[in-house]
Amino acid sequence: MMSKKVDDHKRVNDILLGPLERPALKWLAEHMPQWVTPDILTTVGVIASVLTFAGYALVPVSKNFLWLASFGFVMNWFGDSLDGTLARYRHIERPRFGFFIDHAVDAVSIVLIFLGLGLSGYVDLVVACLAAIGYLMLAILVYLKTYVTGVFEMTSAKIGPTEARVLGILINTMVFFIGNPEINLPLLGLVSVFTMVVGGLAVLMMSYFVIKTIVEARKLALLDGKRLERRLERRREAEMKQIAKENNKAEKKSKTAAKGNHDTLQTPLNG
């Protein structure tokens, strides 16, 4: 399947929290003041990512800043999830601009959030960066599949940005109340629970990327293989038709030449 235009892509959003999120977004879009535009909501989402970054980065000063990080997650959901819904509700979609700017902003938000985690002291900076890389790898996989299949899957294994934000808020809350204990692991030494959780997510995301890439590549190889066979078959049929056409022409020329020779031989006798 050739790539489609952005506005022709089929959107698939089967996240776990979808039955709750979709009605909520619809209600918010219906009751949003007219002066609130999709661009404003996108800006809110970016500012919220900065708040989450600041909240995590300021945790060494006071763990109360975890609440700022969680508030940033909530506002990021509000801005990032509602901007497209509002545009579709008001019929003011800009598919190409929206697709481009939304995912460019998402990349910036992910880097800010995980970098903030690494600066919080609760998560090892290297592990936080690996988790950011894993998330961006999944995003790239989504964009590639959108291009080659025309299907925009907004989730990975029914887990999307909404679930990731909820998980972040839950972990922030747990760490605030029970702390971030360290566990002595073989070969790794003392590792905080928060680091283990984020590291586990990084491994899961990267593993999912590898497995999904192999699965999709095999599907595309089979699909392209069948198309190649059909294209080669059509080419062979066209070549056979061309050969048959040329043979017919040669046969006609031969018959014409033979007839001409026959008439030439007959002329003196008739004379």
N, C-alpha and C positions, 0 to 999 in steps of 0.2 A: 504494500500500500504506500503510495506516495504521500509525502507530508501534505497536510491540509493547511488552509489559512487558520490563523489563530481563532477567529470567530466561528470556525466550523468544527473546532475540537469538541469532542464529547467529554463532558465533565463527569468524573466518577468520584463521589465523596461519601464512602461508606464507613465513616469512622464510628467507633464504639459509642461516642457521645452524640452522634448525629441526631437521634430522635429527640434529644433535649436541646441541642444547639440550633437546629434549623428553625423550630418554632420561635425560639428566643430571638434569633436574628431577624426573622420576619416581623415580629412584633416591634422590635426596635426600629426597623426601617420604616414601618408604618407610622410610628410616633415621633420620628426624628424631626426636629425643627427644620424649616426650609433652608435656613442659612447654613446648616451643616451639609457640607458637600463630601463626596468620596475623597477628594484631595485632602480635605481637612482631617478626615478619619485616618488616611494614610500617614499624615504628619503626626497625628496622635500616637499611632503605632510606633513610629520611629522614636518619638520623645519617650514613650514608655520603655523602649529598649534601653535608652540612656539611663532611665531611672533604675531599671533592674541592674544594669552595670554598676551604677553608683552605689546602690544598696549593697551589693556583694562586696564591692571594693572597700566600702566603709565598715564592713563587719569587724575588722580588727580593732576599730575604735569602740564599737558597741554592737553586740549581737542583735539589738533592737532594729538595726538597719535591715535585718532579714525581712521585716514586714514591708519595708520600702521595696525590696526586691520582689516580694509577692504581689504588692500593689502594682508594680510595673508589669508583671505577668498578666494581671487582670486587664489593665488598660491596653496592653499590647493585643490581647484577644479582642477587645472592644474595637480598636481601630483597624487592626489587620483583617479581622473576619467580617466586619460590617461594611467596609468600604465597597467591596464588590457587590454585596447584597443590596446596598442602598442604590448603587448605580443600576442594577437590574430592575429594582422596584420602580425607580423613576424613569426607566427606559432611556438612560443617558450613558449607556455603555461605550467605552472606548477600548475595544478588545486588545488591539496591539499595544497601545500605551499602557493599559491596565496590566496586561500580562508582563510586560517588560519591567515597569517600575515596581510592581508588587513583589516580584521575585528578586529584583536587585536589592530592594529594601529588606527583604527577608534575609538575604545573605549578610547584610550589615548587622541586622538584629542578632543573628546567631553568633557572629563573631563577638559582638559586644557582650552578650549574655555569658558565653562560655569563658571569655577573657575575664569577665568580672568574677566568675566562679573561681578561676585560677588565682585571682588576686585576693580572694576572701580569706585564704589560709585554711579553709575547710576542705578544699580540694587541691590536689597537686596540680601545679600549672601545666605540666606536660600532659597529664591525663585529661585535663580540661580541654587542651588544644586538640588532643586526639579525638575527643568526643565531638568537638566542633567540626573536625575533618570528616568524621563519620556521618554527621548530619548533612554536611554539604555534599558528600558523595551520594547520599540518598536523593538529595535535591537534584543533582546532576542527572541521576538515573531517571527521575520523573520527567525532566525536560527532554532527555534523549528519547524516551518512549513516546512522549507527546509529539515529537517531531516525526518519528518514523511510523507511528501507528495512527496518529490523530486522536488518541485517547489520553486525556489529561487525568491521571490518577493522583488525587490529592493526598492519598494515604499510603502507608506501607504496613501491610499486615493489620489493617484496620486501625493503625495508630497514626494520628496526624498531629499537627501543631497544637491543637486544642488539648489533646491528651498529654502532650509533652509539657504544656504549661501547667495543667492540673498536677502532674507528677512533681514538677518543680515546686509548686506551692505546698504540696503535702510534705516533701522532703524538708523545705524551709521550716515548716511548722514543727516537724519532729525534731529537727536539730535545735530549734529554739528551746524546746521544752526538755529534751533528754540529752542534749549536747551532741558531741561528735566523737564518740569513743574510738580508740585506736586498737587494732588487732595485730598481733605479731604473726605475720605470715612467713612460711618458708621461702627463702631466697629474696623476699621483698622487705622483710623486717616489719617495722611498725607502719601500718597503713590505716588511715581514718576510714570510718564507715562511709562517709560521704564520698571519699575518693574511690572506694570500692564500688559504690553504686554507679557513679559516673563512668568509671572504667568499664564496668560491666555493660553499661549502655553503649559505650564506644565499641566494644567487641561485638555486641549484638548488631549494631548498625553496619559495621564493616562486613561482618559475616553475611548479613542479609543482602548487602550490596553485591558481594561476590556471587552468592547463590542465585539471586534474582538476575544478575547479569548473564550468568551461564544459561539459565532457563530461557530468558528472553532471546538470547543469541541463538539458541538451538531452534526456537520457534521461527525466528526471522530467517535462519538459514534454510529451514524446510520450506517456508513460504517463498523465499526468493528462488530456491531450487526448482520448485514446481513452476514458477513463472518463467524461469530460464528455460526449462524443458518445453513449455508452451511456445516461448519465443523462438527457440531453435526449430521446433516442429513447424511453426508458421514459415520460418525462413526456408526450411527444406521444401515445404510445399510450394513456396514462391519460386525457388530454384528449379523444381521439377516442372512447374508450369512454364517457366522461361525456357527450359530445355525443350519441352514439348512444342512450344511456340516456334523456337528456332528450327526444330526438326521439321515442323510443318512447312515453314518457309522454304527450307532447303529442298523438301520433297516437291513443293510446288515449282520451284525453280528448275528442278531436275525434270519434272514432267513437261514444263514449258520448253526447256532446251531440247528434250527428246522430240516433242511435237514439231519444233522448228526444223530439226534435222530431217524428220520424216517428210515435211512439206518440201524441203529443198531437194530431197531425192526424187520426189514425185513429180516435180515441175518439168524436167526434161522429157520424161515419158509422156506427159500430157501434151507437150509441144509436138 
